[in-house]
Amino acid sequence: MASRWPNSNDVTDHLRSAAQVSLSSLRRQSPDYTNIFRVCCPGGYGSRVPVSIHTTSRATQRARYDTATADLDPPVAIVDRAAFDANAAALVARAAGKPVRVASKSVRCRDLLRRALDRPGWAGVMAYALAEAIWLVRTGVTGDALVAYPTADRGALATLAADESLAAAVTLMVDDVAQLDLVDDVVAPGRRPAIRLCIDLDASWRPLRGVHLGVRRSPVHSAGAAGALAAAIAGRRGFRLVGLMSYEAQIAGLGDAPPGRPLRGALIRAVQAGSYPELLARRGAAVAAVREHADLAFVNGGGTGSVAGTAADPAVTEVTAGSGLYGPTLFDGYRAWRPQPAAFFALSVVRKPTPATATVLGGGWVASGEAHRSRLPNPWLPAGLRLIPGEGAGEVQTPLIGPGAAALRVGDRVWFRHAKAGELCEHVDALHVVDGTEIVATAPTYRGEQKAFL
């Protein structure tokens, strides 16, 4: 998470004075959607949706993956097809009838984006760069690409403005009239088709003056600000406002039960309990304010960690998810729903510094975000392995210890899970799709297709 968390005493004080948020009024308005979260029970914040249990034994899982990839030399990355499909189905079920837009940054593989979109309940792509959105539309992955972040890519803007079919399929994210000025500077309004726009409503929680809980994303935080920007867009030639998006990172992107961090977990649950009802009211007001100036085609919200809660918001028409397809380790820290681990990478044991230590070649596939051990890859198979705290995951070698290390021999492979989802794909050219003990497909990643958008 990009924001700076206050220290525990600060948060506790703020929550006592500003986050004593009761859901009673919201329950009176709509009992159906406020029951998704157990805010007042002893267990704290969490979903009533049962947590799926992944029962496959680790030994059996390791044997399957080793057999399937026996002819491949590490580093090698795989996606377990059954787990991927189960996660895709579970996310649709959690969305309770609202379409799920797939977040491409969490997948970064066109074949697997198509696999998700071919399933009932999935519709459209949330891209992370305009050039990527154009590529996905032109290659037939989707006819509906929402770019999640504002762009200053003049070349991609010129491409978009020169193609009427592209302009009808791609929606740009904006939160400032300066972004409209940039588009006009690239191609004047009278020389291009109307550019589709979506307003990014900041979803962070600000319970007190000077307190910001969530990511620092959009300057558009209030319903009034959203309405003012919508009015400004309506008054400009060459633009069409079609959507509003808000990403509640403090709910969707933060596990409420981070392993080994009980105090942080308690604080996160308190923040989420206060933030959720505040966002419901503010997002609903913002949608109403924007609709005074535009006929919105969609209102998007959420992420893998908040699909059920976001879908329950009556103002939201669609939710976004992506990380839940691969099931990275950061989602092991969520009580609401834990996806099945579906994406893995294997590295070879190349030395035994001691009888109880095994060293693999490579390993430093560290995830973005806060500098914390939660961003390190997790040695998953065989069971009983861990990183050495003083060394972590190294660029060219990673020593492993623990009960499982002694039995490893030079030439064995260790299967890791990445902390995040799509970032795994920046290290490999392909994801080998495994079903049972066989590779049934090999899907090139963005990197394997010589695409780098960030």
Buried (B, 14 or more C-beta within 10 A) or exposed (E): BEBEBBEEEEBBEBBEEBBEBEBEEBBEBEEEBBEBBBBEEEEBBBBEBEEEEBEEEBEEBBBBBBEBBEEBEBBBBBBBBEBBBBBBEBBBBBBBEBBBBBBBBBBBBBBBBBBBBEBEBBBBBBBBBBBBBBBBBEEEBBEBBBBBBBBEBEEBBBBBBEBEEBBBBBBBBBBBBEBBEBBBEBBEBEEBBBBBBBBBBBBBBBBEEEBBBBBEBBEBBBBEBBBBBBBBBBEBEBBBBBBBBBBBBBBBBBBBBBEEBEEBBBBBBBBBBBBBBBBBBBBBBBBEBBBEBBEBBBBBBBBBBBBBBBBBBBBBBBBBBBBBBBBBBBBBBBBBBBBBBBBBBBBBBBEBEEEEBBBBBBBBBBBEBEEEBBBBBBBBBBBBBEBBEEBBBBEEBBBBBBEBBBEBEEEBBBBBBBBBBBBBBEBBBBBBBBBEEEBEBBBBBBBBBEBEBE
